[in-house]
Amino acid sequence: MGERITIDRDDSYVPTQKQMQDIDTNFTSVFAVNPSGGQDYYVDGNVTTSGTGLSWSTAFSTIAAAIAASDISIALAANRWWARRNRIFVVGDTLTETLVKFPTKCDVIGVGAYDTNPMPGIVGNHVPIGESYSTRFINIDFVGVAAAAPITTLGSTVGGCEFHGCIMDAAAGTLTSGILATASMGLKVVGCDFRGTFATSYISYGAGNAARTAITGNRMIGTAAAGVICDSGMTGTTGSHLMNDNVIYATGLCVDDNADLFFITDNKFFTDADPTATLAGAMDADSTKGANNRVTGGAGTERNAPWPVEVIS
């Protein structure tokens, strides 16, 4: 199983209670022995020579090397390894890597810190290809490179991808979106911060099956033309799309759900536009799936207005 992680209290990241509650019960603690019996790997972006990756003293120098090793072990038939979860622990200030593969059935966990951020950073714009199922990124700063592209682009072979307590960072230059997901089922974005300028949106969904998606507890208060955009061809079982407890600021629509599938509850929305009395300038979504949201416009007179607009007969 390899050497297990030991983290000093002085330089470790301690997730908040809410973040730990939001993470699936398979991931009980970054301080515990891997509860699934899977393998732990270690990445240190500050080492010059890559080791076996089985301890901090023999850490891999790149995340890509750890992903390759994790994918080999998770595919083993011995001891029913395919049903377990591996973990990759990452330190190293910022690692400049464009990830073309996410690890299957694996948690990628940022520990340590760089500058004022209590987490490591990955500099690059990522388009994983091939099977990359059930990956969870925890406490990672995704630092985008200025381009007419998203920070992360997810397709149909990247199912069950989750981001917990991460940053989608466009401070280095304008990008199109933080996350673009097309027919990528099970996407969850929980407790994340979106920073910088996004020309299109913080999160966009393309056409195809996006069932079991959840956008909860995030702070999207950079600059974006729209908050969350959904293509009219986005599909999924009714009741499997949730947007809850987010703070979203956009210059235009805060939500543009052209598929009318999201249940939208307990969010705070801010727009530079005039929402108008119907709030159509801020929200394009199915009002029968909304409750307890508030909208404030930079133009017009709507301040802390309820959406859906309250109708009492």
C-alpha positions as CSV (number, residue, x, y, z in Angstrom):
1,M,0.0,0.0,0.0
2,G,3.0,2.4,0.3
3,E,3.9,4.9,2.9
4,R,0.9,6.9,4.4
5,I,0.7,10.6,4.6
6,T,1.8,12.6,7.7
7,I,1.0,16.3,7.6
8,D,2.4,18.8,10.1
9,R,-0.2,21.1,11.7
10,D,1.9,24.2,10.9
11,D,1.6,24.0,7.1
12,S,-1.4,21.8,6.4
13,Y,-4.8,22.9,5.0
14,V,-7.7,22.2,7.3
15,P,-11.0,22.1,5.4
16,T,-14.0,24.0,6.9
17,Q,-16.7,22.0,8.5
18,K,-19.0,22.8,5.5
19,Q,-16.5,21.6,3.0
20,M,-16.0,18.3,4.8
21,Q,-19.8,17.8,5.0
22,D,-20.0,18.4,1.3
23,I,-17.4,15.8,0.4
24,D,-18.7,12.3,-0.1
25,T,-18.3,9.9,2.9
26,N,-15.7,7.8,1.0
27,F,-13.4,10.7,1.7
28,T,-13.5,10.9,5.5
29,S,-10.4,13.1,6.2
30,V,-7.2,14.2,4.5
31,F,-5.4,13.0,7.7
32,A,-6.8,9.5,7.7
33,V,-5.5,6.2,6.2
34,N,-7.2,5.8,2.8
35,P,-10.6,4.4,3.9
36,S,-11.3,2.5,0.7
37,G,-8.0,0.6,0.8
38,G,-6.8,2.3,-2.4
39,Q,-3.3,3.7,-3.0
40,D,-2.0,7.1,-2.0
41,Y,0.4,9.0,-4.2
42,Y,2.4,12.2,-3.5
43,V,3.3,15.1,-5.8
44,D,5.8,17.9,-4.9
45,G,6.2,20.4,-7.7
46,N,9.4,21.7,-6.1
47,V,11.4,18.5,-6.5
48,T,13.7,18.3,-9.5
49,T,13.8,14.5,-9.8
50,S,10.6,12.4,-9.9
51,G,10.5,9.4,-7.6
52,T,8.1,6.5,-7.0
53,G,5.4,8.8,-5.7
54,L,4.7,6.6,-2.7
55,S,5.9,9.0,-0.1
56,W,6.8,12.7,0.3
57,S,10.5,11.8,0.2
58,T,10.0,10.0,-3.1
59,A,7.3,12.2,-4.5
60,F,6.4,12.6,-8.2
61,S,7.4,15.9,-9.7
62,T,4.2,16.2,-11.8
63,I,0.5,15.5,-11.4
64,A,0.5,13.8,-14.8
65,A,2.9,11.2,-13.5
66,A,0.7,10.5,-10.5
67,I,-2.4,10.3,-12.7
68,A,-0.7,7.7,-14.9
69,A,0.3,5.6,-11.8
70,S,-3.1,5.9,-10.3
71,D,-4.9,4.8,-13.4
72,I,-2.7,1.7,-13.6
73,S,-3.4,0.6,-10.1
74,I,-7.2,1.4,-10.1
75,A,-7.5,-0.9,-13.1
76,L,-6.0,-3.9,-11.3
77,A,-8.2,-7.0,-11.0
78,A,-6.3,-8.1,-7.8
79,N,-8.2,-7.5,-4.6
80,R,-11.1,-5.9,-6.5
81,W,-9.1,-2.7,-6.9
82,W,-11.5,-1.3,-9.5
83,A,-14.0,-0.6,-6.7
84,R,-11.6,1.4,-4.6
85,R,-10.5,5.1,-4.7
86,N,-7.0,6.3,-4.9
87,R,-5.7,9.6,-3.6
88,I,-3.1,12.1,-5.0
89,F,-1.8,14.6,-2.5
90,V,-0.2,17.7,-4.1
91,V,2.1,20.5,-2.8
92,G,4.5,22.8,-4.6
93,D,3.4,26.4,-4.9
94,T,2.1,26.4,-8.6
95,L,2.7,23.5,-11.0
96,T,2.5,24.4,-14.7
97,E,0.7,21.5,-16.3
98,T,-2.0,21.2,-18.9
99,L,-3.8,18.0,-17.8
100,V,-5.0,15.9,-20.8
101,K,-6.2,13.1,-18.5
102,F,-8.0,13.2,-15.1
103,P,-7.5,10.2,-12.8
104,T,-10.3,7.7,-12.7
105,K,-11.8,7.0,-9.2
106,C,-9.3,9.2,-7.5
107,D,-9.3,12.3,-5.2
108,V,-6.7,15.0,-6.0
109,I,-6.1,16.8,-2.8
110,G,-4.2,20.1,-2.4
111,V,-2.1,20.5,0.8
112,G,0.3,23.1,1.9
113,A,0.0,26.6,0.5
114,Y,1.5,29.2,-1.9
115,D,1.5,32.9,-1.2
116,T,-1.8,33.9,0.4
117,N,-3.6,30.8,-0.9
118,P,-4.0,27.8,1.5
119,M,-3.6,25.4,-1.4
120,P,-1.3,24.6,-4.3
121,G,-2.0,25.9,-7.8
122,I,-2.1,24.3,-11.2
123,V,-1.4,26.6,-14.1
124,G,-3.0,25.6,-17.4
125,N,-6.2,25.1,-19.4
126,H,-7.3,21.5,-19.1
127,V,-9.1,19.3,-21.7
128,P,-9.1,15.7,-20.4
129,I,-9.7,13.0,-23.0
130,G,-10.3,9.3,-22.6
131,E,-12.0,7.7,-19.6
132,S,-11.8,9.9,-16.6
133,Y,-14.6,8.9,-14.3
134,S,-15.3,9.9,-10.7
135,T,-12.5,12.4,-10.2
136,R,-12.7,14.7,-7.2
137,F,-10.5,17.8,-6.9
138,I,-10.2,19.2,-3.4
139,N,-8.5,22.4,-2.3
140,I,-6.8,23.2,-5.7
141,D,-6.3,26.6,-7.3
142,F,-6.9,26.2,-11.1
143,V,-4.9,29.1,-12.5
144,G,-6.0,29.6,-16.1
145,V,-3.8,30.8,-18.9
146,A,-5.3,33.7,-20.9
147,A,-6.9,32.2,-24.0
148,A,-10.2,32.0,-25.9
149,A,-10.9,28.8,-23.9
150,P,-12.2,27.7,-20.6
151,I,-10.0,26.7,-17.7
152,T,-11.5,23.2,-17.7
153,T,-13.4,21.6,-20.6
154,L,-15.3,18.4,-19.7
155,G,-16.8,16.0,-22.3
156,S,-18.8,12.8,-22.1
157,T,-15.9,10.6,-21.0
158,V,-15.4,12.7,-17.9
159,G,-18.3,11.6,-15.8
160,G,-18.8,12.3,-12.1
161,C,-16.2,15.0,-11.9
162,E,-16.3,17.1,-8.7
163,F,-14.6,20.3,-7.5
164,H,-14.7,20.9,-3.7
165,G,-13.2,24.1,-2.1
166,C,-11.3,25.0,-5.3
167,I,-10.5,28.2,-7.1
168,M,-11.2,28.9,-10.8
169,D,-8.8,31.7,-11.3
170,A,-8.8,33.9,-14.4
171,A,-6.7,36.7,-12.8
172,A,-3.9,36.2,-15.3
173,G,-6.1,37.2,-18.3
174,T,-9.5,36.8,-19.8
175,L,-10.9,33.3,-20.4
176,T,-14.2,32.2,-21.8
177,S,-15.4,30.2,-18.8
178,G,-14.2,28.5,-15.6
179,I,-15.9,25.2,-16.5
180,L,-17.4,24.1,-19.8
181,A,-19.2,20.7,-19.5
182,T,-20.8,19.0,-22.5
183,A,-22.7,15.8,-21.9
184,S,-20.7,15.3,-18.7
185,M,-22.9,13.6,-16.2
186,G,-22.5,14.1,-12.4
187,L,-20.6,17.4,-12.4
188,K,-20.5,18.9,-8.9
189,V,-19.0,22.3,-8.1
190,V,-19.1,22.8,-4.3
191,G,-17.7,25.7,-2.2
192,C,-15.5,27.1,-4.9
193,D,-14.4,30.6,-5.8
194,F,-14.4,32.0,-9.3
195,R,-12.0,34.9,-9.7
196,G,-11.0,37.2,-12.6
197,T,-12.7,37.9,-15.9
198,F,-14.7,35.3,-17.9
199,A,-15.9,36.5,-21.3
200,T,-18.8,34.0,-21.5
201,S,-19.7,32.6,-18.1
202,Y,-18.4,31.1,-14.9
203,I,-19.9,27.8,-15.8
204,S,-21.5,26.7,-19.1
205,Y,-23.3,23.5,-20.0
206,G,-23.4,22.3,-23.6
207,A,-25.9,19.9,-25.2
208,G,-26.2,16.4,-23.9
209,N,-26.9,14.5,-20.6
210,A,-26.0,16.6,-17.6
211,A,-27.9,14.6,-15.0
212,R,-27.0,14.6,-11.3
213,T,-25.3,18.0,-11.5
214,A,-25.1,20.3,-8.6
215,I,-23.7,23.9,-8.2
216,T,-23.8,24.6,-4.5
217,G,-22.2,27.1,-2.0
218,N,-20.0,28.8,-4.6
219,R,-18.9,32.5,-4.8
220,M,-18.9,33.7,-8.4
221,I,-18.0,37.3,-8.0
222,G,-15.4,38.0,-10.5
223,T,-16.5,39.4,-13.8
224,A,-18.6,37.4,-16.3
225,A,-21.0,38.2,-19.1
226,A,-23.4,35.6,-17.5
227,G,-23.3,33.5,-14.4
228,V,-24.4,30.0,-15.5
229,I,-25.4,29.2,-19.0
230,C,-27.2,26.0,-20.1
231,D,-27.7,25.0,-23.8
232,S,-31.3,24.3,-24.8
233,G,-30.1,20.8,-25.7
234,M,-28.9,20.0,-22.2
235,T,-30.8,16.9,-20.9
236,G,-31.1,14.8,-17.8
237,T,-33.7,13.3,-15.6
238,T,-36.0,15.9,-14.2
239,G,-35.0,16.8,-10.6
240,S,-31.3,16.0,-11.1
241,H,-30.0,19.6,-11.7
242,L,-29.6,21.7,-8.6
243,M,-28.2,25.3,-8.1
244,N,-28.3,26.2,-4.4
245,D,-26.8,28.7,-2.0
246,N,-24.5,30.5,-4.4
247,V,-23.5,34.1,-4.7
248,I,-23.3,35.1,-8.4
249,Y,-22.4,38.4,-10.0
250,A,-22.7,39.0,-13.8
251,T,-22.8,41.9,-16.1
252,G,-25.9,40.3,-17.8
253,L,-28.0,37.3,-16.9
254,C,-27.1,35.6,-13.7
255,V,-28.7,32.4,-14.9
256,D,-29.5,31.6,-18.5
257,D,-31.0,28.1,-18.4
258,N,-32.3,27.5,-21.9
259,A,-33.2,23.9,-21.0
260,D,-35.3,24.9,-18.0
261,L,-34.0,22.0,-16.0
262,F,-32.3,23.5,-12.9
263,F,-34.0,23.7,-9.5
264,I,-32.7,27.1,-8.3
265,T,-32.9,27.7,-4.5
266,D,-31.5,30.1,-1.9
267,N,-29.1,32.0,-4.1
268,K,-28.1,35.6,-4.1
269,F,-27.9,37.1,-7.6
270,F,-26.3,40.5,-8.7
271,T,-26.3,41.9,-12.2
272,D,-25.1,45.2,-13.7
273,A,-28.2,45.1,-15.9
274,D,-31.7,46.3,-15.2
275,P,-33.5,43.2,-13.9
276,T,-36.9,44.9,-14.6
277,A,-40.0,44.3,-12.5
278,T,-40.3,40.7,-13.8
279,L,-36.5,40.1,-13.1
280,A,-36.2,38.8,-16.7
281,G,-33.1,40.9,-17.1
282,A,-31.3,38.8,-14.5
283,M,-33.0,35.4,-14.7
284,D,-33.8,33.2,-17.7
285,A,-35.0,30.0,-16.1
286,D,-38.1,28.0,-15.2
287,S,-39.7,30.0,-12.3
288,T,-41.7,26.9,-11.2
289,K,-38.3,25.4,-10.2
290,G,-37.2,28.4,-8.1
291,A,-37.6,29.3,-4.5
292,N,-36.0,31.7,-1.9
293,N,-33.7,33.5,-4.3
294,R,-32.8,37.2,-4.2
295,V,-31.8,39.5,-7.1
296,T,-30.2,43.0,-7.0
297,G,-29.6,45.1,-10.1
298,G,-27.0,47.7,-10.7
299,A,-29.4,49.5,-13.0
300,G,-33.1,49.9,-12.4
301,T,-34.8,49.9,-9.0
302,E,-34.8,46.2,-8.0
303,R,-32.9,45.6,-4.8
304,N,-33.0,42.3,-3.0
305,A,-36.0,41.3,-5.0
306,P,-37.4,37.8,-4.6
307,W,-37.2,35.4,-7.5
308,P,-39.4,33.9,-8.6
309,V,-41.5,37.1,-8.3
310,E,-43.9,36.5,-5.5
311,V,-47.5,36.0,-6.6
312,I,-50.1,35.6,-3.9
313,S,-53.7,35.0,-5.0
